[in-house]
């Protein structure tokens, strides 16, 4: 199972962050990535807390013939096409596409798998639990719901739209 996190908190040429995230899913198809399932969309406060606009977040279950490094490159190309400018960590952005898990692989090279901070982020774990309720973290063996129950719940996430 391949899982990607999708988010953003700035408008792009496609419109508001939710429209940008939805359009990015269509753009991924041109990179050989097939959408299998999509979580509901959530709004979340920036983490760490700041005065940025709130984020829109979701998780997609995908399939792709690309190996992890090439898949990450494809995600970065789509981000750039939607106006993503890489800068300081935790900054506002039009689009953020994170490779969360790739078939349970554990890697620490060019691509770090599973995503190293996903277990700290309610805005990742809540939609991940929705789209892949039986998924287990490759290192801890815990489900997204179990991991979500362990983190601070004051991260300010709320459901805003159903997936497809």
KAWO-V700368 format. One record per backbone hydrogen bond with DSSP energy under -0.5 kcal/mol. NH is the residue of the N-H (numbers start at 1). CO is the residue of the C=O. Records with the same first field share a line. If there is no record, write none. Layout:
NH = CO ; CO
This chain:
2 = 62
3 = 101
4 = 60
5 = 98
6 = 58
7 = 96
8 = 56
9 = 93
10 = 93
12 = 15
15 = 12
20 = 16
21 = 17
22 = 18
23 = 19
24 = 20
25 = 21
26 = 22
27 = 23
28 = 24
29 = 25 ; 26
30 = 26 ; 27
31 = 28
32 = 29
33 = 28
34 = 63
36 = 61
37 = 61
39 = 59
41 = 161
42 = 57
43 = 158
44 = 55
45 = 155 ; 156
55 = 44
56 = 8
57 = 42
58 = 6
60 = 4
61 = 37
62 = 2 ; 60
63 = 34
65 = 32
71 = 67
72 = 68
73 = 69
74 = 70
75 = 71
76 = 72
77 = 73
78 = 74
79 = 75
80 = 76
81 = 77
82 = 78 ; 79
83 = 80
84 = 79
86 = 84
91 = 88
96 = 7
98 = 5 ; 96
100 = 3 ; 98
101 = 3
103 = 1
105 = 102
107 = 105 ; 113
109 = 111
113 = 107 ; 111
114 = 100
115 = 100
118 = 115
120 = 117
121 = 118
122 = 120
124 = 121
125 = 121
126 = 122
128 = 124
129 = 125
130 = 126
131 = 127
132 = 128
135 = 132
137 = 142
141 = 137
144 = 135
147 = 143
148 = 144
149 = 145
150 = 146 ; 147
151 = 147 ; 148
158 = 43
160 = 41
161 = 41
